[in-house]
Amino acid sequence: MSKVSDRRIVLLDPHGETGGVNPHYLHHLLSAGERYDVRAGADITSESGARLLAARTRLDEDVREVLRHSRPSRPLENSVVIADGIGGAQLQQLAAQLIDEYPLLLALDAVDADESLPEVIGRLRLSPPLQALLTVYAEQPGERLRHAVGVALLTLSMARKLLPGKAMLQRQLALAALVHDVGELFIEPVFHDRERELDATVFRQIASHPLIGSRVLAAMEGAGPLVADAVLSHHERLDGFGYPRGIADEQFTLPQQLLAKAEWLAGLIEAGTGPLMRATISAKLIPGEFSQPVSLLVYMATRGSREMAEFLDSVETEQQLARKAAMVVTLLRRFLGLRALVDGVLAKAGPELRAVMERGLQRLQRIHAVFGSAGLDHSMSPEQLIAGIKARPDPDERQELLNLVDEFGWRMREIERTFRLRGSLMAPGDAALMQAFVAQLKGDLA
């Protein structure tokens, strides 16, 4: 198993090396104060016991300097209340809207549940500091609250199917889903720019948000260890190729997988057409990311759905498909031609590099095997490949293969990105070996 240490991936501890107030969180908090009534829930004292701010003091620009240079006796986010912040009624209303927009949420849910999904979401207990944290997060650009509620709905619906009779655990997982990305509040905002190139430095910062969120939530009233653990693991994968820790197999428990799968599905929903169908294709391509019960649940929800019909009707232009096919066949050819280099890297690699390389190579080998089993030939030109697919007599098969090519493309990019991240966290010798391998694999591709 590959496991990356917390120390190396968290470049920015939530409260800094000195234990002071995180400047990025403070900025977001005071910005939220322009819209909400943000106050100290109790006296805010320094580590020496001196009172910095009295209870009920409004937290606005007037107190920025006091907080900016202080070292509170407990994390600032544990001392904040927003009486007019995000509440159960708003969460329930948004959950109902999302279900109207995305019927797949009900397709995944248990049919014999006593309460509707929106009702459960609306009744989740938000402690005052947890409510304040969610409210500050919801103020960030990019439909953050909509994303959080969507992930909560997906997590809850799958939990009600796969964890029946465990209402408390189901609610805790839904709560974790609501706050799964709050660690982003403690990271420099420039790293959230989706237009920014995702190099190893940027991705290393982004990859720290599950750890930061987990640390913030572990000691927060209304959250605690189970919520923090689920948040920590929401980008992990069963085959060890997730982040930030690279856990695998039995270490990636079913409750953890449900939040991770929900976060991934939400990304597909937000990206556009056919999230369930894309998830099914992805499960064929990378079968080891989640356990069989989790993948099967999504597959069964897809069968016969309106979404599948809509997805099969969606067709990209010949030029777009040819570009994606060109990238896939080029990368597969490079991979197959680099076996000698791979053996050389593994011969020199330390234990951590060897583990990461072996996990990544397993993914590449599975992609190549699925490519061949689907009747696709990487020795063809991209134009020949697309023409061969379009000549298939079954229209459903044609469209699935065309979308499989799309899935191949972004999976290959994902492998390259993960190699770069993991390599950047290793000792210099191993990092250089990984960098050389990625450069050879990528070649002159943009």
Secondary structure, 3 states (H helix, E strand, C coil): CCCCCHHHHCCCCCCCCCCCCCHHHHHHHHHHCCCCCEEECCCEEECCCCEEECCCCECCHHHHHHHHCCCECCCHHHHEEECCCCCHHHHHHHHHHHHHHCCHHHHCCCCCCCCCHHHHHHCCCCCHHHHHHHHHHHCCCCCHHHHHHHHHHHHHHHHHHHCCCCHHHHHHHHHHHHCCCHHHHHCCHHHHCCCCCCCHHHHHHHCCHHHHHHHHHHCCCCCCHHHHHHHHCCCCCCCCCCCCCCCCHHHCCHHHHHHHHHHHHHHHHHHCCCHHHHHHHHHHHCCCCCCHHHHHHHHHHHCCCHHHHHHHHCCCCHHHHHHHHHHHHHHHHHHHHCHHHHHHHHHHCCHHHHHHHHHHHHHHHHHHHHHHHCCCCCCCCHHHHHHHHHCCCCHHHHHHHHHHHHHHHHHHHHHHHHHHHHHHCCCHHHHHHHHHHHHHHHCCCC
